[in-house]
Amino acid sequence: MGTFRFLLALSVVLSHFGTIAGYYMMNGRMAVQCFYMVSGFLISLVLSQKYDPNTADGRWLFYTNRALRIFVPYWSFCLIILAGYAVISLAFGIRLGVNAAFMQYWPEMTLTTRIYLIFSNFLILTQEWSMWLVYRGGAIIPVWNSDSYAPHLGSFQVIPQTWSVSLELMFYAIAPFLVRRHWLLLLAIIIGTYLLRSTALAYGFNGSGFAYRFFPFEIGLFLAGVLSHRAYAYLDSRGMASFPLSLAITALFIGAVLFQQFIESLDNHKFFLLVVMALPALFYVSRGNRLDNWLGELSYPIYLAHVAVLTVGQAVATAAIGPIGYRNWLVIGMVGATILLSAGYVHWIDAPFEGWRQRRATRAKQEKAPLAGYPELNVAFAGRPALP
């Protein structure tokens, strides 16, 4: 499954960088929505094995571990990106990205605008609101579709693509209360979100905000991933999972991902159904595979870093050698730079921190293990150190 996450991240990268000789794998919108399904599968997995969503302590551990997983890399890359923009400004006299936007518009911004932009930059939440809010003369005004407005509010975000992470945070917030619900309820919610999406499109709400950034529509994809994990758990617990069959499904699915742009019959909804059916096989084949896990760990840093890498790379390349005539080489170079930066982050910064984060969950699970099977002791020893 890590390989699939890595390929999804590269699809988003190419959707922003441009194609390499016409190749882009799949469009970025589909890749982001596939991430929602993968997230549903993995969150359902950890809530069934590592955390107890039925207790306040279990939910608190889940929420805090998820927050650490999201915000530590996010804040780290915010600092890296701002430092990179500052270096480029000093070296070439060029203001880039969020630095340029704030320098130009900060003096005229109202207090409300400043508070909103600082809040959304720091805590990620509400960044997707930029699809329904526009900047005008220092104020923020609601609209139905902000696609054609400039400056777009995304230009005031250090990492503008993290609007999708805002949706993920909302998924995590409700996950402990949903993932163990009856599968018929989850299926009903999924169908309801598709009906809502279709109705909105029929009435002209077809901007990018409603297409794949509106939480009430996208929660269905997350829950589809939850049901996919339910199917995996059912098959695995009964010894019905087959490695040769899962390997064959994985090979065919990865091939479909790599060549999806050439398969016109795999439109969004058909491909999403294919993802839901393939996720159990992907996980069964890849679990315990260190290379696959490493590739998966690269996906979030790649997602966070790639727009800034392109922004800096284009500025440096243009300042050094002038206009880029053959863009394919620039795209290849920037993709490589993004992967190298992400690999360095995972190795030197994320891996030590991730080890500590995982130990938090493991330690909490072990502290409860000695009392398993003796519910009467759970009351007697509540709040005391775990038995040796």
N, C-alpha and C positions, 0 to 999 in steps of 0.2 A: 504493500500500500504506500510505502514511502516513495517508491519510484513514481507512482501515479501522482502523488502530491508534488513531487519535483517537476514533473511534466506540466502539471497545471500551472505552477508558478512560472515556468518558462513560457507558457502560452500567454499569460498576462504580460510578461516582459515584452514579448514580440508584438503584442497588440499595442503597446506604447512606443516601442522602438521602431517598428516597421518590419516588413518581411525581409527574409534572407533569400534573394532570388525568387521571390514570390511565395516562399514557404512560411506559414505561420502556425501550423499545427491545428489549433482551434481558436475561435474568437474569444477575447478576454471575458466577455459577458458570460459565456457558457462555462469557462474555467472557474470564475468566481462562484457561480451557482453550484458547480460540482464540489467546490470546497465546502459549501454549506452541507451537502450530503455526507461528505467524508467526516465533517465535524460531528454530525448527528450520530454516525456510527461509532466514532471514538469516544464521544461523551457518554453514550449509552454503555459502552464497554467499561469505562473507568467507574461509572456510577454503580455498575453491577459487581465490580471486583475490588475497587480500592476505597470507595467512600460509601457511607451509609446515608442515603438521602432522606431516610425516615427520622433522623435525629438532628437536633440543632447543631451538635458538635460535628456530625458528619457533613452537614451542609456548609458550615463555616469553614471546615478544612478544604472542601471542594472549592468554594468561592475564593478563598485566599490563595490556594494553589493555582487556580485559573488566572487570577489577577496577576500573580507573579509571572506566570508563563506569558501573559500578554504584555504587561506594562514594562517589565525590565528590558526586554529587547526593544520595545517601542521607544522608551526614553533614551536608551543607549544610542539608537540610531538617530534620534532627534539631535542629540549632542554631536554625534559624528557629522551629520549633515550640516548643521549650523556652523560647525568648525570648518568644514570643507568650503562652504560658501564664503566664510570670512577670509580664508586663505586666498581664494580666487579673487575676491574683491581687492585684497592688498596686493596681490601679484599682478593682476591685469586691469584693475580698476573697473571691474564688471560686477554689478550686483545681480545676484541670481535668486530665483525662486521666491520663497517667503520673505527673504531679506529685502528684495526689491519691492515687493508689494507693500510691506509694512512701512518702509522708508517713504514711499510715495503717498500713502493714504492715511497713515496714523494721525497726523495733525488734525485732519478734518473729522475723524471718527467720533461718534457719540460714545458716552460711557457705556451704554448698553451694548453697542457693537464691540467695543474693546473687551468687555467682560465675556461676551459669548465666544469671541475668537480665542481668548486666552483659555477659557474653560474647555472648549472643544479640542484645542491643541494639546492640552495637558492630559485630559481624561478620555479623549477619543470620542466619547459618547456625543451624539447629535451631529457628528460630521456629515452624515447622510442628509441632514436637513438642507445642505447646500443645493440640493435638487429642487427645493421649493422656496428658497430664500435668495434674494438678490441684493447686491450692494449698490446703494444710490446716495451720493452726496454725504457720506459718513454714516448713514442709517442702513438698517437691514429691513427689507420689505418682502412680505410673502407673495408668491406667485404660484401658478400651477405647474410651470415648467421653466427652469432657469437655464436650459441648454444654450440658448442664443444670447444670453446676457454677458456683458464684460464690464469690469473684471469679474470673473466667476469667483464665488466664495472659496472654491478649492485652492485658488492661488494664495490665500492667506493661511493655508495649512502647511506645516513643515513637511508632513508626509501625506499628501492629499488623497492617496489611494486607500488610506486606512478607514474610509467611510464603511467599508465592508466589515472591518473589525468591530465597529460600533454595533452592527447587526449581530455579530458573533457574541458580543458581550450580553446582548439581550437574550439570545438563545440560551446562554449559560445561566442567566438569571432564573429562567423558568424551567430549565431542564430537570432539576431534582423533583419537581412537582408533576412532570409529564412523562418521563421516560418509562415509568413503571405502570402507567395507565393501560387499560385494556386496549389491545391492538385495534379493535373496531372503533374506539374513540379516536385514536391517532389517525386511522384511515379516514374517518369522517372529517377531521380537521384538514387533512391533506386535500381531500376533494373540495371542501369548502374554500380553501385558499385558491384553488384553480378556478372555481366558479367566480370568486371575487375578481381574480385577475382578468378573466375573460369578459366579465361585465364592464370592468373599467376600460379595457381596450375598446369594447364596442361603443362606449360613450366618449371616446376620444382622448382618454387619459393614457397616452402612449409615449410620453417622454421617458427619458432614461431613468428618472426617479421611480416611476411606476413599473417600468420594465423589469428591473432587477435590484432595486434598492429600497423597496417599501417593505418594512418588516411584516405586516399582516399577510403579504403575498409569499414572502420567502420562508416563513416558518414551516410551510408545508414541505419544502425540500429538506430542511433539517430533520423533520420527523420521518421523512422517507428513509433517511440514513439510520434513524433509530430502529425502524422496522427491519431494515436490512441487517442490523446487528442482532435483532431478535431471531431472525431466520438463521444466522450463523450460530448463535448460542444453542438453538434447538438442534441443529444438525450435529454440532460438535459434542453436545452432551450425550447424544445417542450413538456416537461413533459412526455417524453416517457420512462424515466428510471424507472425501477421497483426495489424496495428494495428486495423483496423476491427472484426475479430472480437473482439479483446481488449477494445476499448472497449465493445462491446455486452455482453460477459460482465461487465465491471466495473460497468456501469450496472445490469444486472439484479441482480448480487450486492449492490451497495450498497443497492439498493431492498429486497432480501430482508433485509438487516441492519436497515434502518430500520423495517421492518414485521414483523420476525420474531415479535413477541409476538402478532400476529394470525393467524399461519399455523400452525395446530396440527399440521399434518403434518410440520413441520420440528422434530422433537424433537432431542435432543442429537446422537445418532449420525448422523442424516441431515444435519444442519447441518454437522457436522464434516467429513463427506465432501464436502459442497459447498464448504467452505473450502479443503480440499486441492486440489480441482479448479480453484478460482478464483484461488488465489495466483499462479500463473504469469502470468495475464492482468493481475492487479492490478499486479504488479511491472513487466511490460512496458509498460503504459500510463503508470505513474507515474515510471519511472526518469528522472532528470534534471529532474523537475518541482519547482521550488523551493517552491511553495505546498504541494504534497503532502508534501514532505520536512519543511517547517516544522511542519505539523500532526502529522506523526509524531513529531517531536522534543518536542512538547508532551505526548505520552501518558505518558511516565514521570514527569515532574514532577506532572502531574495526579493520577496514581496515588498518588504519595507524599504530596501535600498535602491531598487532598480531605477525609479524615476529620477532620483538625485544623481545617480551614477551617469545617466544619460545627459542630464542637465549640465553637470560638470564636464563630462567628456566632450560634449559638443563645444562648449565654451573654450576648453583648452585646445582642442584640435583646430578650431577655427582661428584662435589667436596664434597658434604655432605655425600652421601650414596654409591658412586661408580657407576658402570655401571647400567643402568636401564634395568632390566630383563623383566618387563611387561609394554610395552610402552603404552598400552591403558590407564593406570592410569595417566601417564605423560600427554597424550593428553587431557584427561578430565580435569586435573588440570590446564593445560595451557589455555584451552578454557575458563574455569571458571575465571581464573586470568585476561584474556583479557577482558571479559565482565565486571568484577568488576572495572578494571582500566578505561574502557570506560564510565561506569556509573558514576564513580567519576568525571571524566573530564566533562561530560555533566552537572552534577549537580552543581559543584563548579566553573567551569571556563566558559563553553560554554553557559549555560542558561542565565546568566546576560548579556554577550556580545551579544547573539542572540536577546535578547529583544531590545537592543539598535539598532541593525542592522535592525530589522523589523520596528522599529519606524521611521527610516530614510525614508523607502519607504512609510509608511503610511502618514507621515507628508508631503512629496512631493505631494502625491495624494490629501490630504486635502487642500493644498495650492491652487490647481487648481480648486477644486470643486466649490467655490463660483462664478466662472466665466463661469461655464458650461452653455451652452445654449445662451451665449452672446458673440459670437466670436469678435464682434467689440470692446469689452472691453479688450480682450487679448492683443491688441496692446497698448491701453492707459495705462494699468497697467503693461506692461512688465517690469520685473526687480524690481518691487516694492514689499513691503511686502504684504502678502495675506490679503484680507479684513476680518474683524472680523465676 
